[in-house]
Amino acid sequence: MGKAELSRRNLLKSAVVGATASVGGFHAAESRGTESLTSGSVWQRPPHQSGNGLNLIVIVSDTFRRDNLAIYGAKWLESLETPNLDRFAQHSAIFEDFYGELLPTIPLRRTLYTGRRGIPAFYYPQHEPVQLPGWHPLYHEDVTLAETLTEAGYVTSLIGDLYHEFKPGRDFQRGFQSYQYIRGQEFDPFGTSPHGLLDVSDIVPPDYLKASQGLHNFLSQYKANSNLWRQQGESLSQIVSDTANRWLRDNFQQRPFYLQVEFFDPHEPWDPPQRFLEKYLPNTTGPRFIEPPYDTVSLPDSIKQRFRANYAGDVNCVDTWIGNLLDLIGELGLFENSVVVFLADHGAMLGEHGQFLKGPDKLRGQVTHVPLLVRTPGNQHAGKRVQGFIQPPDVVPTLLPLLNLQPPSRATGSNLWGLVTGETKGDRDYVVQTYGWVGAVRDKDWNYTEIWKPEARQDQYHVSPAAPLAPYKPQLYNLQDDPKELIDVADKYPDVARRYSAKLKEYVASGEGKTGGSFNAKASLDLKEGLYAK
């Protein structure tokens, strides 16, 4: 395996902005957003409201493909076991057309937690390996679901191992009265390996390690982390589930409450407990290969098989521990007085197009089309298949009215519960998504992708460090003939490509002036408006 085949992990994660230095410094201007950072902004407290007293439980699984679940049709792996979420889906409204808007993890959660669109996004340089437009803390003026429900008298809590949102200064715990951060995922500096890097030969062979700069650092940190958290459970999913269960047992009578549970798995590294792995790849030997490459690389079939089995095992493990949480919800009778939601932020490539994981060049259904299941008291809409495009900014405006509460005025998403009741039909002909500087526009017939930022000139943009001179070539997929999006037909249908390019530009332009913000509070010069007013 040559060095060009496997690239440095932190560069792969930040590859989408690798060309920012070569696009004339435009990102420096964009990083200011639509308001000057020096002026600050004003946060407006949500109004006090009285709802109907229903609880809200939201469960999110990172990197969870839609076709992991039987309710959405054939699974990508026929033998994949997800009995708990399959059973939950039978009692839920099943949203067929849920797609991310601003990707990936942190940008999407800004839209999910605030009900506010994120496109067009801005690039703020970060103190970490991930460098993406939209990857930054909440804006000071953002109003979150947790803040809205706290003001409405809810007991609110966030529990999860999604370490990105718990990093100092990220602020995604804003509005939650309590939060519990389960440590140990990925680069989280939880465990330590003094006097050098740990031996990771049980994870990858030396040639694989040498071909990817930075991978040893990553795997060493992960191994140090797992040495610690494995003292508490077989997986971080178990620890998250156990923690959420303890909170529920202690607080379920404090109605109404809002509990947000974030499972980082099955996000890579794909490192399932042996009891799950052996279902999909029995009698395994040799290195575990838990971290696939973000790049499009040539891999032996044996390694690709291991990656897919690892992911299947992780999905099975997550389903088991989400099932443990759902069982307790049922045991405590909470399905009868709660709205319970399961969703994912994005999926992952599992060898399609010779690719694994996600990325700006992978805005296809395997990555962008994800599950959204909403269970309401009395199984009123059990098994209802809901047609019509819905995206994360719509989640807050759709859920709050189920609690007889109004969304914050800053929310730009729509209440789409009428799609469930049949009172309304979907009026969206298409949806738009962006990941870095690449955008996608999708409807029932086509999926088209191109660079959405004009300043990111195609002759200077590159997808990954392994191909620094290769421009991003627009992609087009005919969803009627090719539902798995395996054949790029952009060259065959240039008129279609131009038409969808115009739709993408139109959507981006419609958000100008609506998606910026500030990271500090606006100072008041009038003491009558200040903290010490008499």
C-alpha positions in Angstrom: 0.0 0.0 0.0 1.7 3.2 -1.1 1.6 6.5 0.7 -0.7 8.0 -1.9 -3.3 5.4 -1.1 -3.8 6.2 2.6 -3.8 9.7 3.8 -3.4 11.4 7.1 -6.6 11.3 9.1 -6.7 14.9 10.3 -6.1 16.1 6.7 -8.8 13.8 5.4 -11.2 15.3 7.9 -10.2 18.8 7.0 -9.6 18.1 3.3 -12.6 20.1 2.2 -11.0 23.3 3.2 -7.5 22.4 2.1 -7.8 24.8 -0.8 -8.8 27.8 1.2 -5.3 29.2 1.1 -5.5 29.1 -2.7 -8.8 30.8 -3.1 -7.6 34.4 -2.6 -8.2 34.6 1.2 -12.0 34.8 0.7 -12.5 32.7 3.8 -11.2 35.4 6.0 -14.0 37.7 4.9 -16.6 34.9 5.2 -15.4 34.0 8.7 -17.0 37.3 9.9 -20.4 36.1 8.9 -23.1 38.8 8.3 -22.4 40.7 11.5 -19.2 42.1 12.8 -17.7 39.9 15.6 -16.7 43.1 17.5 -20.3 44.3 17.7 -21.7 41.2 19.3 -25.4 40.2 19.4 -28.4 40.1 21.7 -29.9 36.8 22.9 -33.6 37.0 23.5 -35.0 34.7 26.2 -37.7 32.4 24.9 -41.2 33.4 26.2 -42.7 31.4 29.1 -45.2 29.0 27.8 -47.5 26.3 29.2 -47.7 23.2 27.1 -49.7 19.9 27.5 -47.2 18.3 29.8 -45.9 15.6 27.4 -42.3 14.6 27.9 -39.8 14.7 25.0 -37.1 12.1 24.5 -34.8 12.5 21.5 -32.3 9.7 20.6 -29.6 10.5 18.0 -27.2 7.9 16.5 -24.2 9.3 14.5 -23.4 7.7 11.2 -26.4 5.5 11.2 -27.5 4.5 7.7 -31.2 4.4 6.7 -30.9 0.9 5.3 -29.7 -0.4 8.6 -33.5 -0.7 9.4 -35.9 -3.1 7.9 -38.7 -0.6 7.9 -37.0 1.3 5.1 -36.7 -1.7 2.8 -33.9 -4.2 2.2 -31.0 -3.8 4.5 -27.6 -3.2 3.0 -26.6 -6.5 4.7 -29.3 -9.1 4.9 -28.1 -10.6 8.1 -27.8 -7.3 10.0 -29.6 -7.4 13.3 -31.4 -4.3 14.6 -34.4 -5.8 16.3 -35.0 -3.0 18.8 -35.1 -0.1 16.4 -37.1 -2.2 13.9 -39.6 -2.8 16.7 -39.7 0.9 17.7 -40.3 1.8 14.0 -43.4 -0.3 14.0 -44.9 2.0 16.6 -43.7 5.2 15.1 -44.5 7.6 12.3 -41.8 6.7 9.6 -40.5 9.7 7.7 -39.4 8.4 4.3 -37.6 11.5 3.0 -35.4 12.9 5.9 -32.2 14.4 4.6 -29.5 16.5 6.3 -29.1 20.1 5.3 -25.7 21.4 6.6 -23.3 18.5 7.1 -21.6 16.8 9.0 -21.8 16.3 12.8 -21.5 19.8 14.4 -23.1 21.9 11.6 -26.0 19.5 11.5 -26.6 19.7 15.2 -26.7 23.5 15.1 -29.6 23.2 12.7 -31.2 20.3 14.7 -30.9 22.1 18.1 -32.1 25.5 16.9 -34.5 24.8 14.0 -32.6 27.3 12.0 -31.2 26.7 8.5 -27.4 26.6 8.1 -26.8 27.2 4.4 -24.9 29.2 3.3 -22.3 28.4 6.0 -19.2 30.3 7.0 -15.7 29.1 7.7 -14.2 30.0 11.1 -10.7 28.5 11.7 -10.9 26.1 14.6 -8.5 24.9 17.3 -8.7 21.3 16.1 -8.1 19.0 13.2 -11.6 19.5 11.7 -11.8 22.6 9.5 -15.1 23.0 7.7 -17.5 25.7 6.9 -20.3 25.6 9.4 -18.2 23.7 12.0 -18.2 26.2 14.9 -20.0 26.9 18.2 -23.6 28.0 18.4 -24.1 31.7 17.7 -24.7 33.9 20.7 -28.2 34.8 19.5 -29.2 31.2 18.7 -32.2 30.0 20.8 -32.1 26.2 21.4 -34.7 23.6 21.9 -33.4 23.1 25.5 -33.7 26.8 26.3 -37.2 26.9 24.9 -38.3 23.9 27.0 -36.4 25.0 30.2 -38.4 28.3 30.0 -41.6 26.2 29.6 -40.9 24.5 32.9 -39.3 21.3 31.6 -36.5 19.5 33.4 -33.9 19.2 30.7 -30.8 17.0 30.3 -28.2 16.1 27.7 -26.4 12.8 27.9 -23.9 11.5 25.3 -20.4 10.7 24.1 -20.4 13.0 21.0 -17.2 14.7 22.2 -17.3 17.3 19.5 -20.2 19.1 21.0 -18.8 18.9 24.5 -15.4 20.5 23.7 -14.7 23.7 25.7 -16.4 26.7 24.0 -18.6 24.6 21.7 -21.7 25.5 23.9 -24.1 22.8 22.7 -25.1 22.0 26.3 -26.6 25.5 26.4 -30.1 25.5 27.9 -29.8 22.0 29.5 -30.1 22.1 33.3 -27.9 19.1 33.5 -25.6 17.3 31.1 -23.3 14.3 31.3 -20.4 13.9 29.0 -19.3 10.3 28.4 -15.5 10.5 27.6 -13.3 8.5 25.3 -14.3 8.8 21.7 -11.8 9.3 18.9 -9.3 12.1 19.6 -10.9 13.0 22.9 -7.9 13.6 25.3 -9.3 11.2 27.9 -6.6 8.6 28.3 -2.9 9.3 28.2 0.1 7.4 26.8 3.2 9.0 28.4 6.7 8.4 27.0 5.5 7.9 23.4 2.8 6.3 21.3 1.1 3.0 22.2 1.7 -0.2 20.2 -1.3 -0.4 17.8 -0.1 -3.5 15.9 -3.3 -5.3 17.0 -5.3 -2.7 15.1 -3.3 -2.2 11.9 -0.2 -3.7 10.3 3.0 -1.6 10.0 2.7 -1.0 6.3 -0.9 0.4 6.7 0.3 2.6 9.6 3.3 3.9 7.8 1.3 4.8 4.7 -0.9 7.2 6.7 0.7 10.0 8.6 -1.1 10.9 11.8 -2.9 7.6 12.0 -0.6 6.3 14.7 -1.4 9.4 16.9 -5.1 8.8 16.4 -5.1 5.1 17.1 -2.8 5.6 20.1 -5.2 8.1 21.6 -8.2 5.9 20.9 -6.4 2.9 22.5 -5.5 4.9 25.6 -9.2 6.0 25.8 -10.6 2.5 25.4 -8.3 1.1 28.0 -10.1 3.5 30.4 -13.8 3.3 29.3 -13.7 -0.5 29.0 -13.4 -0.6 32.8 -17.0 0.7 32.8 -18.6 -1.3 29.9 -18.1 -3.3 26.7 -18.7 -0.2 24.6 -19.3 3.5 24.9 -22.9 2.9 23.7 -23.5 0.8 26.8 -22.1 3.5 29.0 -24.3 6.1 27.4 -27.3 3.9 27.7 -26.6 3.0 31.3 -26.2 6.7 32.1 -29.4 7.7 30.4 -31.2 4.9 32.2 -30.0 6.1 35.6 -31.1 9.6 34.8 -34.6 8.4 33.7 -35.0 6.3 36.9 -34.1 9.3 39.0 -36.1 11.9 37.1 -39.0 10.3 35.2 -41.5 11.5 37.7 -40.3 15.1 37.3 -42.7 15.8 34.5 -42.5 17.3 32.1 -38.9 16.6 31.1 -36.8 16.7 28.0 -33.9 14.2 27.6 -31.5 14.3 24.6 -29.4 11.2 24.2 -26.5 11.3 21.7 -24.8 8.1 20.7 -21.6 8.8 18.7 -21.6 5.2 17.5 -21.7 3.7 14.9 -19.3 6.5 13.9 -15.8 5.3 13.3 -13.6 3.9 14.7 -15.6 0.8 14.0 -14.6 -1.3 16.9 -17.5 -3.5 18.0 -17.4 -5.9 21.0 -16.4 -9.4 19.9 -19.9 -10.8 20.5 -21.3 -8.5 17.8 -18.4 -8.8 15.4 -18.5 -12.6 15.2 -22.0 -12.5 13.8 -20.8 -10.9 10.7 -17.2 -12.2 10.5 -16.7 -15.3 12.6 -13.2 -16.6 13.6 -11.5 -13.3 12.9 -7.7 -13.2 13.3 -5.1 -10.5 12.7 -5.3 -6.7 13.0 -8.8 -5.3 13.7 -8.8 -2.5 11.0 -11.2 -0.2 12.9 -10.5 3.0 11.1 -11.3 3.2 7.3 -9.7 5.8 5.1 -11.6 8.9 4.2 -9.9 8.9 0.8 -11.0 6.9 -2.2 -8.3 4.2 -2.1 -7.6 0.8 -3.4 -8.0 -1.8 -0.6 -7.8 -5.6 -0.6 -11.1 -7.4 -0.4 -10.2 -8.8 3.0 -9.8 -5.4 4.5 -13.0 -4.1 2.9 -14.9 -7.1 4.3 -13.5 -6.4 7.8 -14.6 -2.7 7.6 -18.1 -3.7 6.6 -18.3 -6.4 9.3 -17.0 -3.9 11.9 -19.7 -1.4 10.9 -22.4 -4.1 11.1 -21.2 -5.1 14.5 -21.2 -1.5 15.7 -24.7 -1.0 14.4 -25.9 -4.2 16.1 -24.2 -3.0 19.3 -25.9 0.5 19.2 -29.2 -1.1 18.5 -28.8 -3.4 21.5 -28.1 -0.5 23.9 -30.7 1.8 22.4 -33.0 -1.1 22.9 -32.0 -1.2 26.6 -33.0 2.5 26.9 -36.3 1.9 25.0 -37.1 -1.0 27.3 -36.8 1.2 30.3 -39.0 3.9 28.7 -41.6 1.2 28.3 -41.1 -0.2 31.8 -41.7 3.3 33.3 -44.8 3.8 31.2 -43.3 6.8 29.4 -44.5 5.9 25.9 -48.0 6.9 27.2 -47.0 10.4 28.1 -44.0 11.2 25.9 -43.0 12.0 22.4 -40.0 9.7 21.6 -37.8 10.3 18.6 -35.0 8.4 16.9 -32.9 10.0 14.1 -29.5 10.0 12.6 -27.3 12.8 11.4 -25.8 11.1 8.3 -24.7 7.7 7.1 -21.5 6.3 5.5 -20.3 4.8 2.4 -19.5 1.1 2.8 -17.5 0.3 -0.3 -19.9 1.9 -2.9 -17.8 3.8 -5.4 -14.8 2.2 -3.7 -15.3 4.6 -0.8 -15.9 4.4 2.9 -17.2 6.9 5.5 -18.5 10.4 4.5 -17.1 13.5 2.8 -17.8 16.3 0.5 -17.4 14.1 -2.5 -19.9 11.5 -1.1 -23.2 13.5 -1.0 -25.2 10.5 -2.1 -28.1 8.6 -0.4 -25.8 6.3 1.5 -24.6 9.4 3.4 -27.4 11.9 3.3 -30.7 9.8 3.5 -31.2 8.9 7.1 -34.0 7.6 9.4 -36.4 9.7 11.4 -38.9 7.9 13.6 -41.4 9.7 15.9 -43.6 7.8 18.4 -46.5 9.6 20.0 -48.7 8.5 22.9 -51.3 5.9 22.2 -49.5 4.6 19.1 -51.7 7.1 17.2 -49.6 7.1 14.0 -47.9 3.7 14.4 -46.4 2.5 11.2 -47.6 5.5 9.2 -45.3 6.1 6.3 -44.8 9.8 5.8 -43.9 11.1 2.3 -42.4 14.5 1.8 -39.0 16.1 2.2 -38.0 17.1 5.8 -34.7 18.3 7.1 -33.1 18.9 10.5 -34.2 22.6 10.7 -37.8 21.3 10.6 -37.4 19.0 13.6 -37.8 21.7 16.4 -40.8 23.4 14.7 -42.4 20.0 14.1 -41.9 18.6 17.6 -42.7 21.6 19.8 -46.3 21.9 18.6 -46.8 18.2 19.7 -46.1 19.6 23.2 -48.5 22.4 22.6 -45.6 24.9 22.5 -44.4 27.4 19.9 -40.9 27.3 18.4 -38.5 30.2 19.0 -38.9 33.1 16.6 -35.4 32.5 15.2 -36.4 29.1 13.9 -36.6 29.0 10.1 -37.8 25.4 9.6 -41.4 24.4 9.1 -43.9 22.4 11.2 -44.4 19.4 8.9 -46.5 17.2 11.2 -49.3 17.8 8.8 -47.6 15.3 6.5 -48.3 12.7 9.2 -51.9 13.6 9.8 -52.7 14.1 6.2 -53.7 17.7 6.7 -51.0 18.9 4.3 -49.0 17.5 1.5 -45.3 18.1 1.0 -44.8 21.3 -0.9 -41.0 20.9 -1.4 -40.0 19.7 -4.8 -36.3 19.3 -3.7 -33.8 19.6 -0.8 -30.3 21.0 -0.7 -27.4 19.8 1.3 -23.8 21.0 1.7 -20.7 19.4 3.1 -17.8 21.8 3.1 -17.8 23.7 -0.2 -19.7 21.0 -2.1 -23.5 21.2 -2.3 -26.1 18.8 -3.5 -29.7 19.4 -4.8 -32.0 16.4 -4.8 -35.5 15.6 -5.8 -37.3 12.3 -6.6 -35.6 12.0 -9.9 -32.1 13.4 -9.7 -29.2 14.1 -7.3 -26.7 16.7 -8.5 -23.6 18.0 -6.7 -21.1 20.8 -7.4 -19.0 23.4 -5.5 -21.6 25.8 -4.2 -19.1 28.7 -3.3 -18.2 30.6 -6.5 -14.9 31.7 -5.0 -13.8 28.1 -4.6 -12.6 27.9 -8.2 -12.8 24.4 -9.6 -9.2 24.5 -10.9 -7.9 25.1 -7.4 -10.3 23.0 -5.3 -9.3 19.5 -4.3 -11.2 16.9 -2.4 -8.3 15.3 -0.6 -4.5 15.6 -0.1 -4.0 12.4 -2.1 -5.1 14.2 -5.2 -4.1 17.9 -4.6 -4.4 18.9 -8.3 -7.7 17.2 -9.1 -10.6 19.6 -9.3 -14.0 18.5 -8.0 -16.1 17.3 -10.9 -19.9 17.8 -10.6 -21.8 14.5 -10.2 -25.3 13.6 -11.4 -27.3 10.5 -10.6 -30.6 9.4 -12.2 -32.5 8.1 -9.1 -35.2 6.4 -11.1 -32.8 4.2 -13.1 -30.0 4.1 -10.4 -31.5 4.4 -6.9 -28.3 3.4 -5.3 -26.5 6.3 -7.1 -23.7 4.2 -8.5 -23.4 5.7 -12.0 -22.5 9.3 -12.5 -24.3 10.6 -15.6 -23.3 14.3 -15.5 -21.6 14.1 -18.9 -24.6 12.4 -20.4 -27.2 14.9 -19.3 -25.6 18.4 -19.3 -29.0 20.2 -19.6 -30.2 18.4 -16.4 -26.9 19.3 -14.6 -27.4 23.0 -15.6 -31.0 23.1 -14.4 -30.1 21.6 -11.0 -27.0 23.8 -10.7 -29.4 26.8 -10.9 -31.6 25.3 -8.2 -28.6 24.9 -5.9 -27.5 28.5 -6.5 -31.0 29.7 -5.9 -31.2 28.0 -2.5 -27.9 29.3 -1.4 -28.8 32.8 -2.4 -32.1 32.6 -0.5 -30.1 32.2 2.7 -27.8 35.2 2.3 -28.0 37.4 5.4 -29.9 34.7 7.4 -27.2 32.3 8.5 -24.5 34.5 10.0 -24.1 35.5 13.6 -21.8 36.5 16.5 -20.0 34.6 19.2 -20.2 37.3 21.8 -22.8 39.4 23.5 -23.5 43.0 22.5 -22.4 45.3 25.3 -25.0 47.7 26.7 -24.0 51.3 27.3 -27.3 52.0 29.0 -27.2 51.0 32.6 -31.0 50.9 32.7 -30.8 47.9 30.4 -27.9 46.4 32.2 -27.5 43.9 35.0 -27.3 46.5 37.8 -30.3 48.6 36.8 -32.2 50.0 39.7 
